[in-house]
Every structure is written in structure tokens, then in C-alpha cells.
Amino acid sequence: MIYLEMNHVRKSFGDLEVLKDISLKVEEGEVLSIIGPSGSGKSTLLRCAAMLEMMDGGDLTYLGEQAVTMQNGKSVYAKPAVLRKIQENFGMVFQSFHLFPHYDVMKNLCDAPIHVQKRNRAEVEAQAEELLQKMGLTGKEKAYPCQLSGGQCQRVAIARALMLNPKVLFFDEPTSALDPELTGEVLKVIKSLAEMNMTMVIVTHEMNFAREISNRVIFMDQGVIAVEGTPDEVFDSENARMQGFLGKFREK
């Protein structure tokens, strides 16, 4: 089943055209990694998929429900009530965590399921305890974000996204704010989600991780998809821009 579909997506900021006719599909249980140089449009594409940025052109569909349709060459969004329902299909993990600093870990996890989804408190708290155990954070329920390491904060952010039981999980450079040791902690959690067949779209600069975890990889360059395919097809591609991009990583 196709969980996410984007067709002919365009996005500009003023005179700068950031996304130029991008189309992609993500199927149930698939892990799609999006790689490419800074400024290639990776994060903008993810933010358009998560409806954090308004598309200028193109359409967007989740599990067969249209969030955005193309009309007269422009993107037209569905009514707010329809969008709210569609938004329940996905969760987002940001590079800078976006935890509520004045909430402890437990409240960060439980607030939205209880107050937005109107779920039973006891059921929500039990789910939170289970997720914290899976994330290696048992005993941190009463800690505040300022008392946690960056790796712990990112694992709380992942748990918070999972609390809403999303069908698709988006990651926007989830390790870019972390040092190498903490990066390993977070990548291990994401890898465990992949093993559980969680559908994920990951914008990342971790090339080895992308090659290992992904079913498919997209290499973006200057607002277009330059190479797309299996990890081997993309990383072994003879595309000059792709090889130049990988060369910079090998030099580090």
C-alpha cells in the first residue's frame, strides 16, 4: 500500500526555486533516505510532505486521501478538518528536538495524546513507559530536557512522535546537532524502528547509515531528484554530481 505520494511538487522562496517538479512514493514499511548537498531542497521537501511549508505546485496524498490537489497549475489544500485528520498519519522528528523545555519527559510524551487525541490517561502513560524503556530512558520520566544529553533529548523526541501512533515517521537530519557518540545512540534507535517495519522518510548526512538502513535512496541536487534507486544503485551511480558529493564525504 502506498502511504505517501507526492507529484510534481514545486516550492519557491521569493525568486529562489527550491523544489522543481519533485515526485516520489513511499510504500508501507519502506525506509526512504533523502541525501544531497546543503541547499539541494531536502529539508524543504520533507517540510512540504509534513505540511509545515505550503507547496506552490503539485499534489500530496496520504493513504489514498488527498491533502493537496493540483488545480490550474497551483496547489490547493483540503479543508482544515480534513487536513487535521490526515496529519494524524505522520509524526516528525526535528534536528533540534523541539521538546517543551518546561515539561518533564513524561508530560512531553503524554500531553498531545491526552489533550489532542483525547485518549485515556492510563493507557497513554503505559504506552509512554513502554516507549521510554525501548529508548533506554527508564528512570528519566521526571527529568526536564535541560537535564538530558542531546542524544537523550533526541530519543525522547522520537518517543514523543511515536506516541501518536503515526503511519509514517519523518526525520529531518536527526543527528546533525549531536556529537559522534550520541549520534550512534540515535541511529541505533532508528535502525530498531526499521527492523519493526516502521515506514520512515529520513533526511540525513550519515551516508553509511543511509546505505545500510534504506530500501530506497533519493539524491537531490539543486531542487531536483538527480538519482533514485536502491542504496547500491544510488551510491554506485556514475552520476557526476553524486560522485562529487560522495567524494567530499570520503575526504572528511
C-alpha positions in Angstrom: 0.0 0.0 0.0 1.3 3.5 -0.8 1.4 5.5 2.4 2.7 8.8 0.9 2.6 10.1 -2.6 3.9 13.5 -3.9 3.6 14.5 -7.5 5.2 17.4 -9.4 5.9 19.4 -6.2 7.2 22.9 -6.7 8.3 25.4 -3.9 9.9 28.8 -4.2 11.0 31.3 -1.6 10.8 34.6 -3.4 12.8 34.3 -6.6 14.6 31.2 -5.4 13.1 28.0 -6.8 13.9 25.4 -4.1 11.9 22.4 -5.4 11.5 21.8 -9.2 8.9 19.2 -10.1 9.6 16.6 -7.5 7.6 13.3 -7.4 8.0 10.4 -5.0 6.1 7.5 -3.4 6.7 5.7 -0.1 5.1 2.3 0.5 4.1 0.7 3.8 7.1 -0.5 5.8 9.6 1.3 3.5 12.6 3.4 4.6 13.4 6.2 2.2 16.5 8.2 2.8 17.0 11.6 1.2 20.6 12.8 0.8 22.3 15.6 -1.0 24.4 18.8 -0.5 23.2 21.7 1.6 20.7 23.8 -0.3 19.5 21.0 -2.5 16.0 21.1 -1.1 16.0 18.0 1.1 14.5 19.6 4.3 12.1 21.8 2.3 10.7 18.6 0.6 10.3 17.0 4.0 8.6 20.1 5.4 6.2 20.2 2.4 5.4 16.5 3.0 4.6 17.3 6.6 2.6 20.4 5.6 4.9 22.7 7.6 5.6 24.5 4.3 2.9 25.3 1.7 3.6 23.8 -1.7 3.3 26.2 -4.7 2.5 23.4 -7.1 1.9 19.7 -7.1 -0.3 17.3 -5.1 0.1 15.3 -1.8 -1.7 12.1 -0.8 -1.6 10.1 2.4 -3.1 6.5 2.3 -5.3 7.5 -0.6 -6.6 10.7 1.0 -5.7 13.9 -0.9 -4.3 16.6 1.3 -3.3 18.8 -1.6 -4.6 18.8 -5.2 -3.3 20.5 -8.3 -5.8 23.0 -9.7 -5.0 25.4 -12.6 -1.3 24.9 -12.1 -1.3 25.6 -8.3 -1.6 23.5 -5.1 -5.0 23.7 -3.4 -5.1 22.4 0.2 -8.1 20.4 1.6 -10.4 21.9 4.3 -8.8 22.3 7.8 -10.9 19.4 9.3 -9.7 17.0 6.5 -6.1 18.2 7.0 -6.2 17.6 10.7 -7.4 14.0 10.1 -4.6 13.4 7.5 -2.0 14.9 9.9 -2.6 12.0 12.3 -0.9 9.8 9.8 2.6 11.1 10.4 5.0 12.2 13.0 8.1 14.5 12.7 11.4 14.4 14.5 13.5 17.6 14.1 17.3 18.1 14.3 16.9 20.4 17.3 14.5 18.1 19.2 11.7 20.8 19.7 10.8 19.4 23.2 8.8 21.6 25.5 11.5 22.9 28.0 9.0 23.5 30.8 7.6 19.9 30.6 9.3 16.9 32.1 9.8 13.9 29.8 6.6 12.2 30.7 4.5 15.3 30.1 6.3 15.9 26.7 5.2 12.4 25.7 1.7 12.3 27.1 0.4 15.9 26.6 -0.7 15.6 22.9 -2.2 12.1 23.1 -4.3 13.1 26.1 -5.4 16.6 25.1 -5.4 16.4 21.3 -6.3 12.8 20.6 -8.5 12.7 23.8 -7.1 9.3 24.8 -7.3 7.6 28.2 -4.6 8.9 30.5 -3.7 5.5 32.0 -3.4 3.9 28.5 -1.2 6.8 27.3 1.1 6.7 30.3 1.5 2.9 30.0 2.5 3.5 26.3 4.9 6.2 27.3 6.6 3.9 29.9 7.0 1.2 27.3 8.5 3.5 24.8 10.9 5.0 27.3 12.1 1.5 28.1 12.6 0.8 24.4 14.6 4.0 24.1 16.8 3.2 27.0 15.3 6.1 29.1 13.7 4.3 32.0 14.2 6.5 35.1 14.1 9.7 33.1 10.4 10.3 33.3 10.6 13.3 35.7 13.7 14.8 34.1 13.5 18.1 32.1 15.1 18.5 28.7 17.9 20.7 30.2 18.9 17.8 32.4 19.4 15.4 29.4 22.1 14.9 26.9 21.5 15.7 23.3 21.2 12.0 22.4 18.7 11.5 25.2 16.7 14.5 24.1 16.5 13.2 20.5 15.4 9.8 21.8 12.6 11.5 23.8 11.6 13.4 20.6 11.4 10.1 18.7 9.3 8.5 21.5 7.0 11.6 21.5 6.4 11.2 17.8 5.7 7.5 18.2 3.1 8.3 21.0 0.7 9.5 18.3 0.8 6.1 16.6 1.8 7.6 13.2 1.8 5.5 10.0 4.8 7.5 8.7 7.7 9.0 10.6 9.7 11.9 9.2 13.3 12.6 10.4 14.9 15.9 9.4 18.7 15.5 10.0 18.1 13.8 13.3 21.8 13.6 14.3 23.2 16.8 12.9 23.1 18.5 16.4 24.9 15.6 18.1 28.5 14.6 18.6 29.6 11.2 17.1 29.0 9.1 20.3 25.4 10.4 20.7 24.8 10.1 17.0 25.3 6.3 17.4 22.7 6.1 20.1 20.0 7.8 18.0 20.9 5.8 14.8 20.6 2.6 16.8 17.0 3.6 17.8 16.1 4.4 14.2 17.5 1.1 13.0 15.4 -0.7 15.5 12.3 1.0 14.2 13.3 0.0 10.6 13.5 -3.6 11.9 9.9 -3.3 13.2 8.9 -2.2 9.6 8.1 1.4 10.6 7.6 3.5 7.5 10.2 6.3 7.5 11.5 9.1 5.4 14.9 10.3 6.6 16.8 13.4 5.6 20.3 12.5 6.6 24.0 13.3 6.1 25.0 9.9 7.6 26.0 8.1 4.3 26.9 4.7 5.8 23.7 4.7 7.8 21.6 5.6 4.8 23.2 2.8 2.7 22.6 0.3 5.5 19.1 1.1 6.6 17.2 2.2 3.4 15.1 0.4 1.0 15.4 3.3 -1.4 17.6 6.4 -1.5 17.0 9.7 -3.3 19.9 12.0 -4.1 18.8 15.6 -4.5 20.7 18.3 -6.2 19.7 21.9 -7.0 16.0 21.2 -6.3 15.6 18.0 -8.4 16.0 14.3 -7.9 19.3 13.6 -9.6 19.5 9.9 -8.7 16.9 7.5 -7.2 17.0 3.7 -6.6 18.2 1.1 -4.2 21.2 2.1 -1.9 23.6 0.2 -4.2 22.2 1.8 -7.3 22.5 5.3 -5.9 25.8 5.0 -4.1 27.4 3.2 -7.0 25.9 5.6 -9.6 28.2 7.2 -12.1 26.3 10.4 -11.9 29.0 13.1 -11.7 27.2 15.2 -9.1 26.6 12.1 -6.9 30.3 11.0 -7.1 31.4 14.6 -6.4 29.1 14.7 -3.3 30.4 11.3 -2.0 34.0 12.4 -2.7 33.6 15.3 -0.2 32.4 12.8 2.5 35.4 10.5 1.8 37.8 13.4 2.3 36.5 14.1 5.8 
